[in-house]
Amino acid sequence: MRPNKNLERFRNSVKFGNALILGAFMTLASDVSAQSDQASGNDESWAPETFMLDNGMQVVVLPDHRAPVVTHMVWYRVGAADEPPGKSGLAHFLEHLMFKGTERVPPGELSKIVARNGGQDNAFTSLDYTGYFQRVALDRLPLVMELESDRMTNLVLSDHIVNPERDVVLEERSSRTDNNPESLLAEQMNAALFMSHPYRIPIIGWEHEIRSLTTQDALAFYRRHYAPNNAILVVAGDITAVQLKPLAEKYYGTIPAAEVEPRIRPKEPPAVAPRRIDYSDSRVRQASLRRTYLAPSYSTAEEGEAEALDVLAQVLGVGPTSRLYRLLVVESALAVSAGAYYSGGGLDYGRFGIYATPRADITLEQLEQAIDGVLAALLADGIDEKEVNLAKSNFIADAVYARDSQQRLAQSYGAGLTTGLTVKDITEFPDRIGRVTVQAVERAAQEILNNPAQVTGFLRPEPAS
């Protein structure tokens, strides 16, 4: 696949917790609400439309008539957490191999065809889903639908194609993870946070298991999971459901449904104690601290719980007025950066995270003590209503530009739909955020910050010998 800086940023974010995707889903929905308030009358031209093909493939249309361009995405309900034991990296590996051709399209030719027709294409793998997309002029939509539907069922693989691509993936792991101390720490923290669930396994895979992946492994995984009734077609752009439906029926509706296995994954056992990882590396120039808490996701949380965690993250660590930044960076000058986030886009679990970078004369132990003090004060004294209201308004303020990107639009709905949400869930997100109360945020803080299912990671420069 061709390098794409925007896509690389997206893929990296997907690999470390789906934070961007969930944020896109949230800000998109908020933007929809804000823009509808500003419009004269009730403009429903943006509203998503959805229908189902006879073979079980869900189709979602996101109209955007500003330009004769469309973003076409196919999302499969399969990701790294669905791999067989001992085959880590297989979902991501298959994503690479999906560009290696069919009986009709030679290896590498799909991307060239899209480019010759003025379009862009790429793909991504997460823990819970795999997606393929093209952005093209409206009159080229039938072409990319034909190409994408062809490789849904007609992928051709052989050892002379698979083995060199496996080396490409190994090099990708080397450059992005093994040669990046921050990525290595994140990988180790993830493995410590999840004791049983496959979210503990890196999306790109463990090196020794990547080396053992075969053509037969890839084809078996492909045949097991790549089917129309395990996929969602999302098209954003200058088109309506009435216009798209005959195309979807022509290119995807003729593909037979397959017997798809249910997604049965092990659950996490109760945690009895927090975990710690202290990692030193000669390549580290600046020490840093991370803490990750196991959290419910939007798919698994009680009503209002995930929304409250999102607001809590804003109050604690998003922006210069947030508690962590104000107290650690501005007032005490202990840190050069500090923040928090909630990543709630998983099918099974989410994560709540805190991070900070100390000033040169401050140790990680001192910084951790200060962070614990900020958290203890929040739990003891509660949260001010002004903080909650500001956090809620920030979701809308930050969403002003969300609908400017068709790709982001399609990513938002595709990611949500493949992880247990509905179109209604996504569209009504701003209303649910608006209903979050101070009491709900305080309850969420008590639940999450006292949860022993947490990992604290120290990243240090290696001491001079």
ABEGO torsion letter per residue (X at the ends): XBBBAAAAAAAAAAAAGGAAAAAAAAAAAAAAAAAAAABBEBBAAABBBBBBBAAGBBBBBBBBAABBBBBBBBBBBBBAAABBBGABGAAAAAAAAAAAEBAABBBGAAAAAAAAAGBBBBBBBBAABBBBBBBBBAAAAAAAAAAAAAAAAABBBBAAAAAAAAAAAAAAAAAAAAABAAAAAAAAAAAAABAABAAABBAAEBAAAAAABBAAAAAAAAAAABBAAABBBBBBEBBBAAAAAAAAAAAAAABBBBBBBBBBBBBBBBBABBBBBBBBBAABABBBBBBBBBBBBAAABBBGAAAAAAAAAAAAABEAABAAAAAAAAAAGABABBBBBBBAABAABBBBBBBBBBBAABBAAAAAAAAAAAAAAAAAAEBBAAAAAAAAAAAAAAAAAAAABAAAAAAAAAAAAAAGBBAAAAAAAAAAAAABBAAAAAAAAAAAAABABBBBBBBBBBBBX
